[in-house]
Every structure is written in structure tokens, then in C-alpha cells.
Amino acid sequence: MATEISNRTSPKRDWRAISFFTLLLLLHLATPDYIGDNAMARFDTTKAVVIEQRFTIDSFVKNTIDWSHFNNHYYSNKAPGVSLLLVPFYTVAYGIERMIGIDPLEKEVDKMNLRLTDSFVTAIPSVVLSVLLFLFLKRRTPDLRKAYVITLAYSIGTIAFLYASMLWGHQTAAALLFGSFFVLSETKLNMLSGFLFGLSVLTEYTSALAGLPFIYYIFNRKGTGARGDNWKTLWQFTLGGLPILFFFAYYNSVCFGSPFALANRFQNPDISGGQSEKLLGVMQMPSLMALFWITFGPIQGLYFICPVLLFAWVGFVSWWKCAKARAELVVALSVVLLFFLFNISFDGWFGGWCAGPRYLVPMLPFLVLPLLFARTAYVFSVLLAVSIVNILAIAAVDIQPKPVMNLLADRIYLDLLHKPELWPRFTLLLTAALGMTALAVTSPAVTGKPDGATEPVSA
């Protein structure tokens, strides 16, 4: 007889979920981050706000080449969201250190502060994102094991794991963007959804690509009421994001003289490469070469590193055929395609020294949703195992590797094979990952109704 999943989770399952996500948090905290120009450009803005009560990073610009210059002042050339989210945490750390006689700007203390505060705006939000993804899936499938396995695949089987340990903004934006969609789809807190969406855009400009798909969802999701109710939802969503929009306009006006001026317009000419002649300074015609290199290319291709994500496209086809939750399908597919289109049209599509196409990170939660509809069998399990090992190997060797012709063969596994000092770290990461995997695959494959849904939506 089929067992129905009730809305009230059993204590036994609570402990499984707590153990699963605690191991994930420990994995994030155990992964060494890379403190380079990108992270320092963001952290310098935080320090300028806390210590000097201004946005200019004149006092700290020697830390990074990722700067913009306007009106005789230097600023970070990054979106300001992460820097501002760091402010309350750095304020506390800075105050305590000053009180006990430690210089917060001493080099090693400064790095420690970056790592400490980064955990609050990147690692912890990444775990929260995985929790929301699990809950989202759990409400749409009677198969609890499948919900766990998809969450496992996203959390440690994609490049999202790597960026959950770096102050680069991509994973923070992903958490805020998917959080916005979760709140919009699962609650009536439309203003909160809009606020989270605005924060995501403030953290990573490309999050704005999800705006039109989200509006489509508001008017077409299952269970929407009268036309007036949909417009009310849209108004509340917009109202929630307005404070962020106003702050963004204020920030740009103060820093760059206009509410519509972005930092990249004034960035370091050594890294800009004549961007001023292109759309928004950085956009060009889509490149098929770029599409190959960010998907299957051996330097940083998404499917080269994370082959399990190939099953997402199998899932999209099955999702379309089953004609269930069509509005959610349109959102997921639109967000994924828009991010791919942006990435291959961006003149810096390669992303510099990084593992995988980092500009796709904010859309990855949407890319794993169709796995709910894919027929997962032996091939899926093998590709998931390969993806997890690849990601953990990169995390153990170098989370920000220099580009080589074949990232895995020429750098990651070569170093892992010939440098025994890396083995303890890789073993630690692998052990925690095996623990998460065991919790996922031993969870019950229940065949009743999913939580919070009237009927299963997965195949």
C-alpha cells in the first residue's frame, strides 16, 4: 500500500535532513577559498563603508586590479550587493578586534576577516539555497529519495559548490534569485520575493534576466486567481524590489555621476579591452565558439566538469511532454537559456582564472529542476559520481585554477596524483560527500502524494 507523505515531517526524516545539510555546510567551510583581486575588490568596498563611511576604495585600491576610476576616485568594478551584505558582519568583527587591540587591517587578520565574513554571505546562503531546493522538489514529487539525490547533484555535483567558498557574488546571487522564486511560488509573501529578487540583481546584474520569466510565472502559474489578483501580485513583487532599485540608483549617482552609469564603464583599462564601443560596454554578437567552450570545452566546459547536468535536457523534454507545471517549466527553461545567451554574448565569456563558466552559476538551481522528470538510471548514477569527484578534486587542488588545455587531465588529477600533501584534504571532502550520498540514497522512495501538492508532478 502506498505511503502518503504528510505535511508534518517525521522526527526520523528531520534527523536525516539535518545531517545531510550539516555535512554540506561543513564541506563548504572545509573548502579553501581563494583570496584574489575579485574577492578583494568586493571586500575593499565593505571596509571603505565600515571604516571610512564612503564607497570609494582609494585607501585599499592597492589590493586589487578590479577597480573603476571616476572623478579622481577609485571604486570596485563589481556589483555592490555582496559588499553591502558583508557590512554588518564586518562591523562586528572590526569592532571586536579594535576593542581587544588587534589591527583589523593587518594582512593576515584582513584575510581572516574576509574568510569569516564570507561564510555568512556565501557559504551559509548556499546551504539555505540547497534547503529551499530540496523543499521545492519535495513538494512536487512523492519520491523523497529523488528529491535528496537532485539536491545532492546540485550541491556537490556542480560548479555551484566551488563558488560557495569564494566571495565572487555568483553563488550569493543564486541563493537570492532562487529564494525569490521559492517565496513567489510557495508563499503569498510577494513583497519579500521582490525584495530578494532586487538584492540578487544588486549582487549580480545578470539576475535581471529572470525578470520577464518571473512576470510570466505570476500570470500563468497554476492556481492563480482573477486577473486583478495577478496584477496585485505583480504590484507587490515590484514594490518589494523598489527600495533596492532606489538604492542602486543612489549608489551609481554617488560613485559614477548618474543613476544609469555602471562600474564597468569606468573600469581599469588594463582589463577592459576597449569595451566602451560595445553594447553596455561588454556585449557583442553571440559566439558559437564561446558556446562550445562553456559547455563541452575541456578548459572549463560545464558538461565536461559536471556531466550529470546533461540529464537536465532529458528532463526538459520529459517535462514538456507530460504537460504538468507548465509555468514552472517556462521559467526554468527561459532562465537557463537567457543565461547561456548572455554568457556567449559577453566579451569576457571565459571568466578568467576559474573552474567552469562562472557566469552561469546563478541559473544552476533552475537547470537541475528538470532532473525531477528525467528517468534516472545507471548512467545517471555514474555521471553523478563522476561530477562529484571532479568537483571535489578541483576543490582540493585549486578552486581558482589557471586555464590549461584540459583542466582535469592536465592540472587537477595530475596534481592530485603527484602531490601527496593534497590527499588528506581530498579524503576529508570525499568522506563528507560519501556521508551525504549515503543519506540521500537510503532515504525512502515513497509513492504517495508529495508535500503541499495535490498530485505528483514528476515523471
C-alpha positions as CSV (number, residue, x, y, z in Angstrom):
1,M,0.0,0.0,0.0
2,A,1.4,3.4,-0.9
3,T,2.5,5.6,1.9
4,E,1.5,9.2,1.8
5,I,4.0,11.9,2.8
6,S,2.3,14.1,5.3
7,N,3.0,17.8,5.7
8,R,4.3,17.1,9.1
9,T,7.8,15.5,8.7
10,S,8.7,12.7,11.0
11,P,11.5,13.2,13.5
12,K,13.5,10.4,11.8
13,R,13.4,12.3,8.5
14,D,14.2,15.5,10.3
15,W,17.4,14.0,11.5
16,R,18.2,12.8,8.0
17,A,17.7,16.3,6.6
18,I,19.7,17.9,9.5
19,S,22.6,15.5,9.0
20,F,22.5,16.0,5.2
21,F,22.7,19.8,5.3
22,T,25.1,19.9,8.2
23,L,27.5,17.8,6.2
24,L,27.0,20.2,3.3
25,L,27.8,23.2,5.5
26,L,31.0,21.5,6.8
27,L,32.0,20.8,3.2
28,H,31.7,24.4,2.3
29,L,33.6,25.6,5.4
30,A,36.3,22.9,4.8
31,T,36.9,24.0,1.2
32,P,39.7,26.6,0.9
33,D,38.7,29.8,-0.7
34,Y,40.9,31.9,-3.0
35,I,41.5,35.5,-2.0
36,G,42.4,37.4,-5.1
37,D,41.5,40.5,-7.0
38,N,37.8,39.7,-7.5
39,A,37.2,39.0,-3.8
40,M,39.3,41.9,-2.6
41,A,37.5,44.4,-4.8
42,R,34.3,43.5,-3.1
43,F,35.8,43.3,0.4
44,D,37.5,46.7,-0.1
45,T,34.1,48.3,-0.6
46,T,32.9,46.8,2.7
47,K,35.9,48.1,4.5
48,A,35.5,51.6,3.0
49,V,31.9,51.7,4.1
50,V,32.6,50.5,7.7
51,I,35.8,52.3,8.4
52,E,35.5,55.5,6.2
53,Q,31.8,55.7,5.7
54,R,32.2,56.1,1.9
55,F,32.1,53.9,-1.2
56,T,35.5,55.0,-2.6
57,I,38.2,52.4,-2.2
58,D,41.1,54.9,-2.5
59,S,42.7,53.6,0.7
60,F,42.6,50.0,-0.4
61,V,42.9,50.0,-4.2
62,K,46.4,48.5,-4.0
63,N,44.7,45.2,-3.1
64,T,43.1,44.7,-6.4
65,I,43.2,45.4,-10.2
66,D,39.4,45.1,-10.3
67,W,38.7,48.8,-9.9
68,S,36.8,51.6,-11.6
69,H,38.1,55.2,-11.7
70,F,35.8,58.2,-11.8
71,N,36.2,61.8,-10.8
72,N,39.7,61.1,-9.3
73,H,38.4,58.3,-7.1
74,Y,38.7,54.5,-7.2
75,Y,35.7,52.2,-6.7
76,S,35.2,48.4,-7.0
77,N,34.2,47.5,-10.6
78,K,31.8,44.8,-9.1
79,A,28.1,44.9,-8.4
80,P,27.8,46.3,-4.8
81,G,25.4,43.7,-3.4
82,V,27.8,41.3,-1.7
83,S,29.9,44.2,-0.4
84,L,26.9,45.7,1.4
85,L,25.7,42.3,2.7
86,L,29.1,42.0,4.3
87,V,28.8,45.3,6.2
88,P,27.0,44.1,9.4
89,F,29.3,41.1,9.8
90,Y,32.5,43.1,9.2
91,T,31.3,45.8,11.5
92,V,31.1,43.3,14.4
93,A,34.5,41.8,13.6
94,Y,36.1,45.2,13.2
95,G,34.7,46.5,16.4
96,I,35.7,43.4,18.5
97,E,39.2,43.4,17.1
98,R,39.7,47.1,17.8
99,M,38.4,46.6,21.3
100,I,40.9,43.8,22.1
101,G,43.8,45.6,20.5
102,I,44.1,43.7,17.2
103,D,44.7,45.7,14.0
104,P,41.9,44.6,11.6
105,L,43.9,45.8,8.6
106,E,47.0,43.7,9.4
107,K,47.5,41.4,6.3
108,E,46.7,38.1,7.9
109,V,43.9,39.5,10.1
110,D,42.4,41.1,7.0
111,K,42.4,37.7,5.2
112,M,40.9,36.0,8.2
113,N,38.1,38.7,8.3
114,L,37.3,38.1,4.6
115,R,37.0,34.4,5.1
116,L,35.0,34.7,8.3
117,T,32.5,37.2,6.9
118,D,32.3,35.5,3.5
119,S,30.9,32.4,5.2
120,F,27.9,34.4,6.3
121,V,27.1,35.8,2.8
122,T,28.2,32.9,0.6
123,A,28.6,29.5,2.3
124,I,25.6,29.7,4.6
125,P,23.3,31.2,1.9
126,S,24.4,28.3,-0.3
127,V,23.2,25.8,2.2
128,V,20.0,27.7,2.6
129,L,19.6,27.5,-1.2
130,S,20.0,23.8,-1.1
131,V,17.4,23.5,1.6
132,L,15.0,25.6,-0.4
133,L,15.7,23.4,-3.5
134,F,15.0,20.3,-1.5
135,L,11.7,21.7,-0.1
136,F,10.7,22.8,-3.6
137,L,11.3,19.3,-5.0
138,K,9.8,17.6,-2.1
139,R,6.5,19.4,-2.6
140,R,6.4,18.2,-6.2
141,T,7.3,14.5,-6.1
142,P,6.3,11.6,-3.9
143,D,9.8,10.2,-4.2
144,L,11.8,11.5,-1.3
145,R,14.9,9.8,-2.5
146,K,14.8,11.6,-5.8
147,A,14.4,15.0,-4.1
148,Y,17.5,14.2,-2.0
149,V,19.5,12.9,-5.0
150,I,18.8,16.0,-7.1
151,T,19.7,18.2,-4.2
152,L,22.9,16.2,-3.8
153,A,23.6,16.6,-7.5
154,Y,23.2,20.4,-7.3
155,S,25.0,20.9,-4.0
156,I,28.2,19.0,-4.6
157,G,28.0,17.8,-8.2
158,T,28.0,21.2,-10.0
159,I,30.3,24.2,-10.0
160,A,27.9,25.9,-7.6
161,F,29.9,24.1,-4.8
162,L,33.1,25.8,-5.9
163,Y,31.7,29.3,-5.8
164,A,30.1,28.7,-2.4
165,S,33.5,29.2,-0.9
166,M,34.5,32.4,-2.9
167,L,33.5,36.0,-2.4
168,W,32.6,36.4,-6.0
169,G,28.9,37.1,-5.8
170,H,27.7,34.4,-8.2
171,Q,26.5,31.9,-5.6
172,T,25.1,34.6,-3.3
173,A,23.1,35.8,-6.3
174,A,21.9,32.3,-7.0
175,A,20.7,31.9,-3.4
176,L,18.8,35.2,-3.6
177,L,17.3,34.5,-7.1
178,F,16.1,31.0,-6.3
179,G,15.0,32.2,-2.9
180,S,12.8,34.9,-4.7
181,F,11.3,32.2,-6.9
182,F,10.7,29.9,-4.0
183,V,8.9,32.6,-2.0
184,L,6.9,33.6,-5.0
185,S,5.8,30.0,-5.8
186,E,5.3,28.7,-2.3
187,T,4.0,31.6,-0.2
188,K,2.0,34.8,-0.6
189,L,4.9,37.0,0.6
190,N,5.2,38.7,-2.8
191,M,7.0,41.8,-1.5
192,L,9.6,39.6,0.1
193,S,10.0,37.8,-3.2
194,G,10.5,41.1,-5.0
195,F,13.0,42.3,-2.3
196,L,15.1,39.1,-2.7
197,F,15.0,39.5,-6.5
198,G,16.2,43.1,-6.2
199,L,19.0,42.0,-3.9
200,S,20.0,39.3,-6.4
201,V,20.3,41.9,-9.2
202,L,22.3,44.2,-6.9
203,T,24.6,41.3,-6.3
204,E,24.9,40.1,-9.8
205,Y,23.4,42.2,-12.6
206,T,22.6,39.2,-14.8
207,S,19.9,38.1,-12.3
208,A,17.8,40.7,-14.0
209,L,17.5,38.2,-16.9
210,A,15.0,36.3,-14.8
211,G,12.6,39.3,-14.5
212,L,10.4,38.5,-17.5
213,P,10.2,34.8,-16.8
214,F,9.1,35.6,-13.2
215,I,6.4,38.0,-14.5
216,Y,5.2,35.3,-16.9
217,Y,5.0,33.0,-13.9
218,I,2.9,35.4,-11.9
219,F,0.2,35.5,-14.6
220,N,0.4,31.8,-15.6
221,R,1.1,29.7,-12.6
222,K,-1.3,27.0,-11.5
223,G,-3.9,28.2,-9.1
224,T,-3.7,31.9,-9.9
225,G,-6.9,33.8,-9.2
226,A,-8.7,36.5,-11.1
227,R,-6.8,38.8,-13.4
228,G,-6.9,41.5,-10.8
229,D,-5.2,39.2,-8.3
230,N,-2.3,38.6,-10.7
231,W,-1.8,42.4,-11.2
232,K,-1.9,42.8,-7.4
233,T,0.8,40.1,-7.1
234,L,2.9,41.8,-9.7
235,W,2.5,45.2,-7.9
236,Q,3.5,43.7,-4.6
237,F,6.5,42.0,-6.2
238,T,7.6,45.3,-7.8
239,L,7.0,47.2,-4.6
240,G,9.3,44.8,-2.7
241,G,12.1,45.5,-5.2
242,L,11.8,49.3,-5.3
243,P,13.9,50.0,-2.3
244,I,16.8,48.1,-3.9
245,L,16.2,49.9,-7.2
246,F,16.3,53.3,-5.5
247,F,19.5,52.4,-3.6
248,F,21.1,51.1,-6.8
249,A,20.3,54.4,-8.5
250,Y,21.7,56.3,-5.5
251,Y,24.9,54.2,-5.4
252,N,25.6,54.8,-9.1
253,S,24.9,58.5,-8.8
254,V,27.3,58.9,-5.9
255,C,30.0,56.8,-7.4
256,F,29.7,57.4,-11.2
257,G,27.6,60.6,-11.6
258,S,24.4,59.1,-12.9
259,P,21.8,56.6,-11.7
260,F,22.3,54.7,-15.0
261,A,26.1,54.5,-15.0
262,L,27.6,51.1,-14.2
263,A,31.0,50.5,-12.8
264,N,32.3,48.5,-15.8
265,R,32.0,51.7,-17.9
266,F,34.9,53.2,-15.9
267,Q,36.9,50.1,-15.1
268,N,40.7,49.6,-15.2
269,P,41.7,49.9,-18.9
270,D,44.2,47.1,-18.4
271,I,41.3,44.7,-18.2
272,S,38.6,46.5,-20.1
273,G,39.9,45.9,-23.6
274,G,38.1,48.7,-25.4
275,Q,34.7,47.8,-24.0
276,S,33.3,51.3,-24.5
277,E,32.4,50.7,-28.2
278,K,30.2,47.7,-27.3
279,L,26.6,47.5,-26.0
280,L,26.7,48.3,-22.3
281,G,30.5,48.3,-22.8
282,V,30.7,44.5,-22.7
283,M,28.1,42.9,-25.1
284,Q,28.7,41.6,-28.6
285,M,27.2,39.2,-31.0
286,P,26.6,35.6,-29.7
287,S,29.6,33.4,-30.3
288,L,29.2,29.7,-31.2
289,M,32.9,29.2,-30.2
290,A,32.1,30.6,-26.8
291,L,29.1,28.2,-26.6
292,F,31.3,25.2,-27.2
293,W,33.9,26.2,-24.7
294,I,31.5,27.0,-21.9
295,T,29.6,23.7,-22.4
296,F,31.9,20.9,-23.6
297,G,35.3,22.6,-23.8
298,P,38.0,20.8,-21.8
299,I,39.3,24.1,-20.3
300,Q,36.1,25.0,-18.3
301,G,33.1,23.4,-20.0
302,L,30.1,22.9,-17.8
303,Y,29.2,19.5,-19.0
304,F,32.9,18.5,-19.2
305,I,33.2,19.1,-15.5
306,C,29.6,18.2,-14.4
307,P,28.3,15.7,-17.0
308,V,25.3,14.8,-14.8
309,L,23.8,18.1,-15.9
310,L,23.3,16.6,-19.4
311,F,20.3,14.8,-17.9
312,A,18.7,18.2,-17.4
313,W,17.9,18.4,-21.1
314,V,16.4,14.9,-21.0
315,G,14.3,16.2,-18.1
316,F,13.2,19.3,-20.0
317,V,11.9,17.1,-22.9
318,S,10.0,14.8,-20.5
319,W,8.7,17.8,-18.6
320,W,7.3,19.3,-21.8
321,K,5.7,16.0,-22.8
322,C,3.9,15.4,-19.5
323,A,2.4,18.9,-19.7
324,K,2.5,19.4,-15.9
325,A,3.5,22.5,-14.0
326,R,4.0,24.2,-17.4
327,A,4.5,27.7,-15.9
328,E,7.4,26.4,-13.9
329,L,8.9,24.7,-17.0
330,V,8.8,28.0,-18.9
331,V,10.5,29.8,-16.0
332,A,13.2,27.2,-15.6
333,L,13.9,26.9,-19.3
334,S,13.8,30.6,-20.0
335,V,16.2,31.5,-17.2
336,V,18.6,28.8,-18.3
337,L,18.6,29.8,-22.0
338,L,18.8,33.6,-21.2
339,F,21.9,33.0,-19.1
340,F,23.5,30.9,-21.8
341,L,22.7,33.6,-24.3
342,F,24.2,36.3,-22.1
343,N,27.3,34.3,-21.5
344,I,28.1,33.7,-25.1
345,S,27.4,37.3,-25.9
346,F,29.6,38.7,-23.2
347,D,33.1,39.7,-24.3
348,G,34.6,38.2,-21.2
349,W,32.6,34.9,-21.6
350,F,35.7,32.8,-20.4
351,G,35.6,34.4,-17.0
352,G,39.4,34.5,-16.4
353,W,41.0,32.1,-14.0
354,C,38.1,30.0,-12.8
355,A,36.7,26.5,-12.7
356,G,33.8,26.3,-15.1
357,P,31.7,29.0,-16.7
358,R,31.1,31.1,-13.6
359,Y,28.6,33.5,-15.2
360,L,26.1,30.6,-15.4
361,V,26.2,29.9,-11.6
362,P,23.1,31.9,-10.7
363,M,20.9,29.9,-13.1
364,L,22.1,26.4,-12.0
365,P,19.3,25.8,-9.4
366,F,16.8,26.2,-12.4
367,L,18.9,23.9,-14.5
368,V,18.6,21.0,-12.0
369,L,14.8,21.3,-11.7
370,P,14.1,19.2,-14.8
371,L,16.0,16.3,-13.3
372,L,12.8,15.7,-11.4
373,F,11.3,14.5,-14.7
374,A,14.3,12.6,-16.1
375,R,14.4,8.8,-15.9
376,T,17.4,8.4,-13.6
377,A,19.1,5.0,-14.1
378,Y,22.6,3.6,-14.1
379,V,24.0,6.2,-16.5
380,F,22.7,9.0,-14.3
381,S,24.3,7.4,-11.2
382,V,27.7,7.1,-13.0
383,L,27.6,10.7,-14.3
384,L,26.6,12.0,-10.9
385,A,29.6,10.1,-9.3
386,V,32.0,11.5,-11.9
387,S,30.6,15.0,-11.4
388,I,31.0,14.9,-7.6
389,V,34.6,13.5,-7.8
390,N,35.5,16.2,-10.4
391,I,34.1,19.0,-8.2
392,L,35.8,17.7,-5.0
393,A,39.1,17.2,-6.8
394,I,39.0,20.8,-8.0
395,A,38.2,22.0,-4.5
396,A,41.1,20.0,-3.1
397,V,43.7,21.1,-5.7
398,D,42.9,24.6,-6.8
399,I,39.5,26.3,-6.6
400,Q,40.7,29.0,-9.0
401,P,42.9,27.2,-11.5
402,K,44.9,28.9,-14.2
403,P,43.5,27.9,-17.7
404,V,45.1,24.9,-19.2
405,M,44.1,22.9,-22.3
406,N,42.5,20.2,-20.3
407,L,41.6,21.3,-16.8
408,L,41.0,17.8,-15.3
409,A,43.8,15.8,-17.0
410,D,46.5,18.5,-17.3
411,R,46.1,20.1,-13.9
412,I,43.6,18.8,-11.3
413,Y,44.1,15.0,-11.5
414,L,47.8,15.4,-12.4
415,D,48.4,17.4,-9.2
416,L,46.2,15.1,-7.2
417,L,48.2,12.1,-8.4
418,H,51.7,13.6,-7.8
419,K,51.2,15.8,-4.7
420,P,50.5,13.6,-1.6
421,E,50.0,16.7,0.5
422,L,46.7,17.2,-1.3
423,W,45.4,13.7,-0.4
424,P,44.2,14.4,3.2
425,R,42.1,17.4,2.0
426,F,40.6,15.4,-0.8
427,T,39.9,12.4,1.5
428,L,38.2,14.7,4.0
429,L,36.0,16.2,1.3
430,L,35.2,12.9,-0.2
431,T,34.3,11.4,3.2
432,A,31.8,14.1,3.9
433,A,30.4,13.7,0.4
434,L,30.0,10.0,0.8
435,G,28.1,10.6,4.0
436,M,25.7,12.9,2.2
437,T,25.4,10.4,-0.6
438,A,24.5,7.6,1.9
439,L,21.9,9.8,3.5
440,A,20.4,10.6,0.1
441,V,20.3,7.1,-1.5
442,T,19.0,5.4,1.7
443,S,16.1,7.8,2.1
444,P,12.7,6.2,1.4
445,A,11.3,6.2,-2.1
446,V,7.7,7.0,-1.0
447,T,4.9,6.6,-3.6
448,G,2.1,8.7,-2.0
449,K,1.3,12.4,-2.5
450,P,4.1,15.0,-2.3
451,D,4.1,17.5,0.4
452,G,1.9,20.5,-0.4
453,A,0.8,19.3,-3.8
454,T,-2.5,17.7,-4.9
455,E,-0.8,15.4,-7.3
456,P,2.8,14.4,-8.2
457,V,4.3,16.5,-11.0
458,S,7.4,14.4,-11.7
459,A,7.5,11.6,-14.2
